[in-house]
Amino acid sequence: MGQLSSLVHLSLIASGIENGFKYQSLFVNDSWLVIHNSPSPLAFNSCACSVYPECATAYVGFECILGNNCTAGTTVWTVPGLILACTHYESMFSSDLRCFYDQVCFNTILSNYNVDMPDRLPLPASTLNIPVLNKSAPSRFSTTDSLDALFQQLAVEEWEIKGDFNGYYQACAPASCTYTSVQRLNIIDLVTTVVGLIGGLFVSLRLLARFAIEIIIVAKPCWQKPRDDIEHRERNRSTSMITLLK
């Protein structure tokens, strides 16, 4: 939480950049340089803030206006990971925390702040003495991930799910509970399933055959009677013809 609090304090730097606030000095390479940072422009190259509020430019840089160790108008130092955008919101969420992993970079930001601001809005001693973030600590996030990416993931490294079914049952008091268990069939279950399927098929065929036979037995007299009548008439006709011939 200390690093996050310092981030909130140091976000004043981005506010100063947008509002045109000028810092008088910066401690770089063991020497003080008289520098200033330029106010935020209304456009970045061909991207206008009035049209696209998400316009952004390269990292924030501090320019030299007077000093023995720098040339006026040149960039003295560029803050790694700090993006200059149209608004405070876009500037913060487009930036990353790589400078907060580097002790030299972090100390430079603190020295820049403390040159002009201590009398008006001093940083607490705890902020000035906090360590940088541990770059070697295992994390699923990169040091160059933007704050927007971190907030999208709630800056959570890993979600731990702990089920409390007893507590849930007591709190909800359901009338009944059902559950589904998903698992692969073993050889015994497979054999049992196949045997049951074959047995069921045999029983079904036996019942179907018996039903078919009963239908044939019932329907056979209906089929047989017309045929017997035809044969009887044919025999009578043949007998009549034989009698006439005699």
Backbone as CSV, one residue per row, in Angstrom:
resi,resn,N_x,N_y,N_z,CA_x,CA_y,CA_z,C_x,C_y,C_z
1,MET,0.819,-1.202,0.000,0.000,0.000,0.000,0.856,1.256,0.000
2,GLY,2.094,1.150,0.536,2.972,2.309,0.542,3.309,2.765,-0.857
3,GLN,3.598,1.780,-1.757,3.912,2.139,-3.133,2.706,2.771,-3.815
4,LEU,1.499,2.243,-3.522,0.309,2.809,-4.141,0.056,4.226,-3.656
5,SER,0.302,4.485,-2.355,0.125,5.835,-1.827,1.102,6.799,-2.470
6,SER,2.338,6.338,-2.654,3.323,7.211,-3.293,2.931,7.510,-4.726
7,LEU,2.310,6.527,-5.381,1.852,6.750,-6.748,0.808,7.856,-6.790
8,VAL,-0.080,7.867,-5.802,-1.097,8.915,-5.743,-0.451,10.271,-5.541
9,HIS,0.552,10.355,-4.628,1.247,11.621,-4.406,1.982,12.070,-5.665
10,LEU,2.672,11.131,-6.304,3.492,11.508,-7.446,2.669,11.740,-8.701
11,SER,1.374,11.395,-8.669,0.533,11.719,-9.816,0.394,13.225,-9.978
12,LEU,0.778,13.980,-8.941,0.782,15.438,-9.050,1.745,15.899,-10.130
13,ILE,2.748,15.084,-10.403,3.693,15.446,-11.470,2.959,15.501,-12.798
14,ALA,2.141,14.460,-13.066,1.375,14.464,-14.314,0.397,15.624,-14.350
15,SER,-0.194,15.954,-13.183,-1.099,17.101,-13.133,-0.360,18.379,-13.475
16,GLY,0.857,18.508,-12.937,1.647,19.693,-13.235,1.990,19.785,-14.696
17,ILE,2.260,18.643,-15.306,2.594,18.648,-16.729,1.421,19.162,-17.541
18,GLU,0.217,18.670,-17.219,-0.930,19.071,-18.016,-1.287,20.536,-17.813
19,ASN,-1.123,21.035,-16.602,-1.512,22.405,-16.295,-0.404,23.417,-16.563
20,GLY,0.742,22.950,-17.043,1.818,23.860,-17.364,2.700,24.199,-16.185
21,PHE,2.621,23.453,-15.095,3.465,23.733,-13.936,4.923,23.448,-14.280
22,LYS,5.847,24.289,-13.821,7.263,24.153,-14.156,8.073,23.811,-12.917
23,TYR,8.928,22.816,-13.062,9.868,22.473,-12.001,11.188,23.180,-12.297
24,GLN,11.768,23.765,-11.238,12.945,24.599,-11.459,14.234,23.802,-11.591
25,SER,14.318,22.634,-10.962,15.587,21.911,-10.965,15.345,20.412,-10.973
26,LEU,16.377,19.686,-11.383,16.346,18.230,-11.380,17.741,17.721,-11.075
27,PHE,17.815,16.746,-10.180,19.108,16.206,-9.770,19.423,15.008,-10.656
28,VAL,20.380,15.172,-11.577,20.760,14.134,-12.519,22.270,13.999,-12.519
29,ASN,22.746,12.763,-12.399,24.188,12.495,-12.417,24.939,13.334,-11.389
30,ASP,24.417,13.332,-10.163,25.067,14.003,-9.027,25.176,15.512,-9.200
31,SER,24.317,16.104,-9.996,24.358,17.561,-10.146,22.952,18.081,-10.404
32,TRP,22.724,19.331,-9.981,21.422,19.958,-10.161,21.380,20.696,-11.490
33,LEU,20.306,20.493,-12.238,20.118,21.180,-13.504,18.850,22.017,-13.417
34,VAL,18.920,23.237,-13.941,17.734,24.082,-13.984,16.945,23.677,-15.222
35,ILE,15.805,23.099,-15.004,15.022,22.550,-16.121,13.564,22.925,-15.943
36,HIS,12.768,22.617,-16.923,11.322,22.777,-16.815,10.680,21.726,-17.705
37,ASN,9.437,21.437,-17.462,8.694,20.551,-18.362,7.587,21.350,-19.025
38,SER,7.354,21.059,-20.294,6.409,21.848,-21.076,4.977,21.455,-20.748
39,PRO,4.038,22.407,-20.845,2.631,22.061,-20.629,2.118,21.142,-21.723
40,SER,1.042,20.461,-21.425,0.471,19.525,-22.382,-0.079,20.267,-23.590
41,PRO,0.297,19.877,-24.808,-0.229,20.541,-26.002,-1.664,20.114,-26.262
42,LEU,-2.317,20.832,-27.150,-3.683,20.493,-27.525,-3.725,19.393,-28.565
43,ALA,-2.571,19.042,-29.112,-2.518,17.978,-30.112,-1.153,17.313,-30.051
44,PHE,-1.121,16.039,-30.425,0.122,15.279,-30.502,0.309,14.861,-31.949
45,ASN,1.274,15.484,-32.601,1.494,15.254,-34.024,0.187,15.544,-34.773
46,SER,-0.411,14.527,-35.381,-1.660,14.736,-36.124,-2.885,14.329,-35.322
47,CYS,-2.715,14.025,-34.045,-3.824,13.593,-33.192,-4.250,14.757,-32.306
48,ALA,-5.485,15.220,-32.487,-5.995,16.362,-31.730,-6.790,15.878,-30.527
49,CYS,-6.501,16.450,-29.366,-7.198,16.062,-28.142,-8.681,16.408,-28.194
50,SER,-9.037,17.441,-28.935,-10.442,17.826,-29.032,-11.259,16.805,-29.813
51,VAL,-10.579,16.010,-30.643,-11.263,15.001,-31.455,-11.112,13.616,-30.843
52,TYR,-9.879,13.285,-30.428,-9.591,11.980,-29.832,-8.967,12.194,-28.458
53,PRO,-9.772,12.093,-27.397,-9.234,12.328,-26.045,-8.163,11.328,-25.639
54,GLU,-8.089,10.185,-26.336,-7.091,9.181,-25.970,-5.741,9.428,-26.627
55,CYS,-5.560,10.580,-27.262,-4.264,10.901,-27.856,-3.172,10.851,-26.793
56,ALA,-2.013,10.386,-27.174,-0.880,10.312,-26.252,0.401,10.463,-27.043
57,THR,1.444,10.816,-26.347,2.742,10.983,-26.988,3.762,10.136,-26.247
58,ALA,5.003,10.312,-26.599,6.064,9.519,-25.993,6.197,9.857,-24.514
59,TYR,7.179,9.246,-23.889,7.375,9.431,-22.453,7.630,10.902,-22.122
60,VAL,7.234,11.267,-20.922,7.411,12.641,-20.463,8.898,12.950,-20.332
61,GLY,9.298,14.082,-20.860,10.701,14.474,-20.772,10.857,15.828,-20.110
62,PHE,11.981,16.036,-19.470,12.301,17.306,-18.825,13.349,18.018,-19.674
63,GLU,13.082,19.291,-19.991,13.959,20.052,-20.871,14.810,21.033,-20.071
64,CYS,15.989,21.264,-20.576,16.928,22.183,-19.934,16.673,23.610,-20.429
65,ILE,16.586,24.549,-19.492,16.477,25.954,-19.885,17.703,26.746,-19.440
66,LEU,18.442,26.213,-18.445,19.635,26.891,-17.971,20.441,25.899,-17.140
67,GLY,21.718,25.796,-17.430,22.544,24.888,-16.651,23.912,24.738,-17.258
68,ASN,24.862,24.395,-16.419,26.229,24.241,-16.893,26.453,22.898,-17.567
69,ASN,25.624,21.907,-17.220,25.840,20.560,-17.740,24.809,20.151,-18.788
70,CYS,24.084,21.105,-19.319,23.086,20.769,-20.332,22.953,21.919,-21.310
71,THR,22.391,21.615,-22.459,22.156,22.614,-23.496,20.692,23.018,-23.472
72,ALA,20.457,24.322,-23.465,19.090,24.828,-23.397,18.248,24.266,-24.535
73,GLY,17.045,23.837,-24.193,16.125,23.309,-25.192,16.238,21.820,-25.422
74,THR,17.246,21.185,-24.810,17.404,19.747,-24.982,16.722,18.993,-23.840
75,THR,16.402,17.756,-24.095,15.768,16.914,-23.075,16.833,16.392,-22.126
76,VAL,16.687,16.723,-20.862,17.656,16.300,-19.854,17.388,14.866,-19.416
77,TRP,16.137,14.568,-19.191,15.808,13.225,-18.694,14.380,12.881,-19.083
78,THR,14.178,11.654,-19.502,12.856,11.151,-19.850,12.428,10.130,-18.811
79,VAL,11.251,10.322,-18.253,10.755,9.410,-17.220,10.280,8.120,-17.882
80,PRO,10.923,7.001,-17.608,10.508,5.737,-18.234,9.092,5.345,-17.815
81,GLY,8.281,5.048,-18.801,6.936,4.552,-18.529,5.892,5.604,-18.270
82,LEU,6.272,6.882,-18.155,5.297,7.940,-17.880,4.847,8.553,-19.204
83,ILE,3.558,8.436,-19.494,2.995,8.871,-20.769,2.285,10.212,-20.602
84,LEU,2.481,11.091,-21.567,1.804,12.381,-21.589,0.592,12.278,-22.509
85,ALA,-0.596,12.483,-21.955,-1.833,12.385,-22.725,-2.663,13.646,-22.538
86,CYS,-3.868,13.629,-23.074,-4.704,14.823,-23.061,-5.258,15.131,-21.677
87,THR,-5.513,14.120,-20.881,-6.127,14.316,-19.571,-5.329,13.588,-18.502
88,HIS,-5.614,13.939,-17.249,-4.973,13.241,-16.137,-5.270,11.748,-16.200
89,TYR,-6.518,11.442,-16.480,-6.948,10.039,-16.501,-6.173,9.250,-17.544
90,GLU,-6.123,9.765,-18.763,-5.433,9.064,-19.834,-3.941,8.971,-19.561
91,SER,-3.370,10.014,-18.984,-1.938,9.984,-18.667,-1.623,8.884,-17.671
92,MET,-2.428,8.793,-16.618,-2.154,7.806,-15.580,-2.359,6.385,-16.084
93,PHE,-3.490,6.136,-16.742,-3.798,4.769,-17.134,-3.015,4.314,-18.358
94,SER,-2.415,5.224,-19.093,-1.550,4.835,-20.206,-0.126,4.572,-19.748
95,SER,0.222,5.030,-18.565,1.582,4.869,-18.045,1.740,3.511,-17.375
96,ASP,2.992,3.133,-17.133,3.276,1.889,-16.422,4.169,2.178,-15.223
97,LEU,4.540,1.139,-14.502,5.252,1.293,-13.229,6.727,0.929,-13.326
98,ARG,7.291,0.919,-14.511,8.677,0.474,-14.629,9.636,1.334,-13.810
99,CYS,9.334,2.633,-13.675,10.217,3.506,-12.894,10.175,3.151,-11.417
100,PHE,9.056,2.552,-10.970,8.916,2.190,-9.566,9.629,0.885,-9.238
101,TYR,10.211,0.262,-10.244,11.045,-0.918,-10.032,12.529,-0.561,-10.031
102,ASP,12.850,0.679,-10.353,14.238,1.125,-10.469,14.514,2.174,-9.401
103,GLN,15.485,1.900,-8.528,15.752,2.802,-7.410,16.257,4.159,-7.890
104,VAL,17.123,4.165,-8.899,17.660,5.427,-9.409,16.544,6.271,-10.018
105,CYS,15.712,5.644,-10.814,14.600,6.361,-11.444,13.644,6.899,-10.388
106,PHE,13.337,6.089,-9.394,12.404,6.503,-8.355,12.980,7.653,-7.533
107,ASN,14.265,7.567,-7.196,14.905,8.649,-6.439,14.930,9.942,-7.240
108,THR,15.101,9.825,-8.559,15.115,11.018,-9.404,13.755,11.707,-9.388
109,ILE,12.686,10.930,-9.433,11.345,11.515,-9.357,11.135,12.202,-8.017
110,LEU,11.558,11.540,-6.936,11.398,12.134,-5.612,12.204,13.417,-5.483
111,SER,13.426,13.420,-6.009,14.252,14.626,-5.933,13.640,15.750,-6.751
112,ASN,13.049,15.410,-7.878,12.387,16.405,-8.704,11.207,17.025,-7.960
113,TYR,10.453,16.219,-7.273,9.305,16.716,-6.521,9.755,17.593,-5.362
114,ASN,10.782,17.162,-4.650,11.179,17.845,-3.422,11.914,19.163,-3.660
115,VAL,12.316,19.447,-4.880,13.012,20.706,-5.134,12.069,21.887,-4.964
116,ASP,10.864,21.746,-5.465,9.965,22.897,-5.504,8.791,22.805,-4.534
117,MET,8.382,21.588,-4.175,7.116,21.418,-3.489,7.160,21.258,-1.970
118,PRO,8.273,21.004,-1.311,8.223,20.680,0.123,7.524,21.717,0.976
119,ASP,7.703,23.010,0.666,7.101,24.040,1.506,5.588,24.116,1.324
120,ARG,5.104,23.676,0.171,3.674,23.791,-0.102,2.922,22.479,0.155
121,LEU,3.489,21.372,-0.286,2.835,20.075,-0.108,3.914,19.020,0.102
122,PRO,4.483,18.981,1.288,5.608,18.067,1.517,5.167,16.610,1.511
123,LEU,6.056,15.766,0.991,5.811,14.332,1.060,6.142,13.828,2.455
124,PRO,5.380,12.885,2.984,5.711,12.333,4.293,7.009,11.549,4.238
125,ALA,7.651,11.439,5.387,8.932,10.730,5.448,8.787,9.278,5.019
126,SER,7.641,8.673,5.318,7.432,7.271,4.940,7.441,7.093,3.423
127,THR,6.962,8.104,2.701,6.981,8.030,1.240,8.386,8.196,0.701
128,LEU,9.158,9.080,1.300,10.521,9.312,0.833,11.422,8.116,1.089
129,ASN,11.060,7.280,2.052,11.925,6.161,2.434,11.406,4.802,1.975
130,ILE,10.346,4.765,1.225,9.821,3.464,0.821,10.729,2.840,-0.231
131,PRO,10.854,1.508,-0.230,11.673,0.840,-1.244,10.906,0.724,-2.560
132,VAL,11.648,0.455,-3.598,11.017,0.263,-4.903,10.380,-1.123,-4.953
133,LEU,9.600,-1.343,-5.976,8.963,-2.643,-6.158,10.007,-3.703,-6.480
134,ASN,9.748,-4.909,-6.043,10.684,-6.019,-6.226,10.514,-6.615,-7.620
135,LYS,11.493,-6.374,-8.478,11.420,-6.855,-9.849,11.564,-8.369,-9.936
136,SER,12.269,-8.972,-8.972,12.509,-10.414,-9.007,11.352,-11.224,-8.434
137,ALA,10.384,-10.580,-7.837,9.244,-11.304,-7.267,8.412,-11.914,-8.392
138,PRO,7.976,-13.165,-8.234,7.168,-13.795,-9.289,5.845,-13.064,-9.481
139,SER,5.502,-12.827,-10.726,4.265,-12.111,-11.032,3.818,-12.454,-12.440
140,ARG,2.516,-12.478,-12.641,1.994,-12.708,-13.988,1.930,-11.414,-14.792
141,PHE,2.253,-10.306,-14.151,2.273,-9.015,-14.826,3.706,-8.628,-15.171
142,SER,3.842,-7.851,-16.229,5.146,-7.341,-16.638,5.347,-5.934,-16.088
143,THR,6.607,-5.541,-15.955,6.896,-4.185,-15.473,6.438,-3.125,-16.469
144,THR,6.200,-3.522,-17.711,5.765,-2.570,-18.736,4.260,-2.623,-18.980
145,ASP,3.538,-3.401,-18.196,2.076,-3.406,-18.325,1.515,-2.067,-17.851
146,SER,0.602,-1.517,-18.614,0.019,-0.224,-18.250,-0.873,-0.359,-17.019
147,LEU,-1.109,0.785,-16.372,-2.006,0.771,-15.221,-3.416,0.347,-15.631
148,ASP,-3.797,0.665,-16.845,-5.104,0.235,-17.324,-5.189,-1.288,-17.352
149,ALA,-4.112,-1.945,-17.823,-4.098,-3.413,-17.844,-4.147,-3.980,-16.435
150,LEU,-3.446,-3.346,-15.499,-3.467,-3.811,-14.111,-4.857,-3.668,-13.505
151,PHE,-5.498,-2.528,-13.736,-6.820,-2.314,-13.165,-7.862,-3.213,-13.816
152,GLN,-7.662,-3.538,-15.089,-8.591,-4.456,-15.744,-8.571,-5.821,-15.068
153,GLN,-7.406,-6.218,-14.558,-7.261,-7.491,-13.849,-7.328,-7.321,-12.338
154,LEU,-7.690,-6.114,-11.886,-7.789,-5.800,-10.455,-6.466,-6.009,-9.731
155,ALA,-5.360,-6.037,-10.490,-4.022,-6.225,-9.921,-3.949,-7.475,-9.047
156,VAL,-4.732,-8.477,-9.387,-4.764,-9.731,-8.625,-3.852,-10.737,-9.309
157,GLU,-2.907,-11.273,-8.558,-1.978,-12.247,-9.113,-2.663,-13.594,-9.343
158,GLU,-3.433,-14.044,-8.374,-4.062,-15.360,-8.482,-5.318,-15.398,-7.613
159,TRP,-6.382,-15.910,-8.182,-7.626,-16.060,-7.438,-7.629,-17.409,-6.732
160,GLU,-7.929,-17.401,-5.451,-8.042,-18.633,-4.677,-9.516,-18.888,-4.367
161,ILE,-9.994,-20.034,-4.808,-11.394,-20.391,-4.605,-11.478,-21.399,-3.466
162,LYS,-12.173,-21.038,-2.426,-12.369,-21.915,-1.279,-13.871,-22.143,-1.102
163,GLY,-14.281,-23.402,-1.260,-15.692,-23.734,-1.129,-16.070,-24.076,0.304
164,ASP,-17.128,-23.483,0.775,-17.653,-23.761,2.116,-19.098,-24.229,1.948
165,PHE,-19.254,-25.515,1.636,-20.584,-26.037,1.353,-21.456,-26.084,2.602
166,ASN,-20.843,-26.372,3.737,-21.628,-26.399,4.975,-22.187,-25.013,5.296
167,GLY,-21.322,-23.999,5.177,-21.780,-22.639,5.421,-22.831,-22.205,4.423
168,TYR,-22.644,-22.591,3.156,-23.629,-22.249,2.127,-24.974,-22.907,2.435
169,TYR,-24.936,-24.176,2.848,-26.184,-24.892,3.144,-26.905,-24.251,4.321
170,GLN,-26.146,-23.872,5.340,-26.766,-23.261,6.513,-27.334,-21.881,6.193
171,ALA,-26.642,-21.133,5.334,-27.101,-19.782,5.000,-28.310,-19.809,4.069
172,CYS,-28.300,-20.708,3.093,-29.377,-20.738,2.102,-30.521,-21.661,2.502
173,ALA,-30.214,-22.689,3.300,-31.233,-23.661,3.737,-32.072,-24.155,2.564
174,PRO,-31.461,-24.762,1.557,-32.235,-25.234,0.401,-33.113,-26.421,0.767
175,ALA,-34.210,-26.578,0.032,-35.110,-27.707,0.270,-34.482,-29.012,-0.182
176,SER,-33.690,-28.971,-1.224,-33.011,-30.170,-1.716,-31.756,-29.749,-2.456
177,CYS,-30.844,-30.678,-2.586,-29.577,-30.414,-3.269,-29.307,-31.534,-4.264
178,THR,-28.832,-31.196,-5.414,-28.407,-32.166,-6.419,-27.019,-31.793,-6.894
179,TYR,-26.307,-32.779,-7.347,-24.972,-32.520,-7.863,-24.700,-33.470,-9.018
180,THR,-23.787,-33.104,-9.844,-23.398,-33.892,-11.008,-21.920,-34.212,-10.912
181,SER,-21.608,-35.476,-11.070,-20.221,-35.921,-11.027,-19.816,-36.357,-12.424
182,VAL,-18.824,-35.731,-12.974,-18.334,-36.036,-14.319,-17.056,-36.847,-14.194
183,GLN,-17.061,-38.050,-14.777,-15.880,-38.903,-14.718,-15.854,-39.822,-15.931
184,ARG,-14.692,-40.365,-16.222,-14.525,-41.270,-17.342,-14.927,-42.689,-16.941
185,LEU,-15.473,-43.460,-17.914,-15.857,-44.833,-17.637,-14.624,-45.717,-17.522
186,ASN,-14.643,-46.630,-16.523,-13.576,-47.620,-16.442,-14.010,-48.875,-17.190
187,ILE,-13.143,-49.893,-17.212,-13.401,-51.088,-18.013,-14.623,-51.843,-17.512
188,ILE,-14.815,-51.857,-16.189,-15.961,-52.577,-15.628,-17.264,-51.898,-16.045
189,ASP,-17.299,-50.573,-15.931,-18.499,-49.844,-16.346,-18.768,-50.015,-17.835
190,LEU,-17.692,-50.053,-18.634,-17.856,-50.213,-20.075,-18.447,-51.578,-20.414
191,VAL,-17.896,-52.650,-19.808,-18.410,-54.003,-20.060,-19.859,-54.114,-19.604
192,THR,-20.147,-53.575,-18.427,-21.519,-53.623,-17.911,-22.486,-52.904,-18.840
193,THR,-22.068,-51.771,-19.364,-22.924,-51.009,-20.274,-23.179,-51.763,-21.571
194,VAL,-22.114,-52.382,-22.139,-22.267,-53.129,-23.394,-23.163,-54.343,-23.194
195,VAL,-22.925,-55.108,-22.116,-23.747,-56.290,-21.839,-25.204,-55.892,-21.634
196,GLY,-25.423,-54.828,-20.881,-26.790,-54.369,-20.674,-27.453,-53.947,-21.967
197,LEU,-26.678,-53.300,-22.855,-27.229,-52.872,-24.136,-27.604,-54.072,-24.999
198,ILE,-26.712,-55.093,-25.056,-26.998,-56.293,-25.851,-28.198,-57.046,-25.278
199,GLY,-28.225,-57.191,-23.948,-29.358,-57.869,-23.325,-30.665,-57.156,-23.592
200,GLY,-30.655,-55.852,-23.495,-31.864,-55.089,-23.794,-32.294,-55.242,-25.240
201,LEU,-31.303,-55.331,-26.151,-31.626,-55.509,-27.567,-32.272,-56.867,-27.816
202,PHE,-31.735,-57.939,-27.186,-32.313,-59.276,-27.333,-33.748,-59.318,-26.810
203,VAL,-33.978,-58.744,-25.648,-35.328,-58.727,-25.085,-36.284,-57.979,-26.006
204,SER,-35.834,-56.867,-26.552,-36.681,-56.088,-27.457,-37.023,-56.882,-28.711
205,LEU,-36.025,-57.582,-29.289,-36.271,-58.386,-30.488,-37.213,-59.546,-30.188
206,ARG,-37.086,-60.191,-29.025,-37.961,-61.300,-28.657,-39.410,-60.820,-28.542
207,LEU,-39.605,-59.701,-27.879,-40.961,-59.170,-27.753,-41.527,-58.771,-29.107
208,LEU,-40.666,-58.167,-29.935,-41.124,-57.754,-31.257,-41.498,-58.961,-32.116
209,ALA,-40.687,-60.046,-32.046,-40.986,-61.254,-32.823,-42.296,-61.887,-32.369
210,ARG,-42.528,-61.990,-31.064,-43.766,-62.557,-30.548,-44.966,-61.724,-31.011
211,PHE,-44.833,-60.431,-30.968,-45.931,-59.557,-31.389,-46.215,-59.730,-32.876
212,ALA,-45.144,-59.874,-33.675,-45.323,-60.057,-35.117,-46.005,-61.385,-35.420
213,ILE,-45.627,-62.452,-34.695,-46.245,-63.767,-34.911,-47.728,-63.727,-34.570
214,GLU,-48.079,-63.089,-33.485,-49.485,-62.989,-33.105,-50.288,-62.243,-34.160
215,ILE,-49.720,-61.209,-34.728,-50.415,-60.472,-35.786,-50.644,-61.366,-37.004
216,ILE,-49.614,-62.159,-37.354,-49.741,-63.049,-38.522,-50.818,-64.099,-38.278
217,ILE,-50.833,-64.676,-37.061,-51.823,-65.704,-36.744,-53.238,-65.133,-36.818
218,VAL,-53.421,-63.942,-36.300,-54.746,-63.326,-36.313,-55.160,-62.943,-37.728
219,ALA,-54.228,-62.460,-38.520,-54.571,-61.968,-39.859,-54.637,-63.064,-40.906
220,LYS,-54.080,-64.249,-40.637,-54.017,-65.306,-41.653,-55.392,-65.767,-42.111
221,PRO,-56.381,-65.983,-41.216,-57.711,-66.387,-41.706,-58.321,-65.379,-42.653
222,CYS,-58.083,-64.121,-42.400,-58.625,-63.084,-43.289,-58.012,-63.175,-44.666
223,TRP,-56.730,-63.532,-44.714,-56.073,-63.663,-46.017,-56.465,-64.982,-46.694
224,GLN,-56.670,-66.030,-45.881,-56.896,-67.369,-46.411,-58.308,-67.539,-46.968
225,LYS,-59.348,-66.909,-46.362,-60.737,-67.112,-46.761,-61.005,-66.687,-48.192
226,PRO,-60.606,-65.512,-48.649,-60.838,-65.162,-50.063,-60.183,-66.141,-51.008
227,ARG,-59.026,-66.633,-50.641,-58.317,-67.576,-51.512,-59.071,-68.902,-51.586
228,ASP,-59.596,-69.371,-50.462,-60.356,-70.622,-50.459,-61.629,-70.483,-51.287
229,ASP,-62.287,-69.325,-51.207,-63.495,-69.087,-51.993,-63.200,-69.135,-53.480
230,ILE,-62.092,-68.540,-53.867,-61.718,-68.536,-55.289,-61.460,-69.962,-55.758
231,GLU,-60.712,-70.736,-54.966,-60.410,-72.119,-55.344,-61.696,-72.959,-55.422
232,HIS,-62.649,-72.718,-54.504,-63.904,-73.469,-54.512,-64.713,-73.156,-55.762
233,ARG,-64.768,-71.877,-56.148,-65.496,-71.508,-57.349,-64.853,-72.108,-58.595
234,GLU,-63.518,-72.144,-58.614,-62.814,-72.712,-59.758,-63.110,-74.205,-59.878
235,ARG,-63.164,-74.905,-58.733,-63.460,-76.337,-58.773,-64.895,-76.580,-59.252
236,ASN,-65.828,-75.767,-58.785,-67.218,-75.914,-59.221,-67.354,-75.647,-60.713
237,ARG,-66.633,-74.640,-61.202,-66.688,-74.325,-62.628,-66.124,-75.479,-63.443
238,SER,-65.039,-76.055,-62.994,-64.435,-77.186,-63.717,-65.383,-78.378,-63.732
239,THR,-66.068,-78.634,-62.618,-67.007,-79.760,-62.541,-68.174,-79.550,-63.497
240,SER,-68.661,-78.332,-63.587,-69.776,-78.021,-64.483,-69.391,-78.234,-65.927
241,MET,-68.191,-77.816,-66.279,-67.735,-77.978,-67.661,-67.597,-79.451,-68.003
242,ILE,-67.115,-80.255,-67.088,-66.965,-81.698,-67.350,-68.336,-82.335,-67.547
243,THR,-69.322,-81.910,-66.755,-70.675,-82.458,-66.871,-71.276,-82.112,-68.221
244,LEU,-71.087,-80.906,-68.701,-71.612,-80.494,-69.996,-70.976,-81.280,-71.129
245,LEU,-69.716,-81.534,-71.027,-69.019,-82.278,-72.072,-69.556,-83.700,-72.175
246,LYS,-69.924,-84.260,-71.083,-70.485,-85.599,-71.140,-71.822,-85.581,-71.864
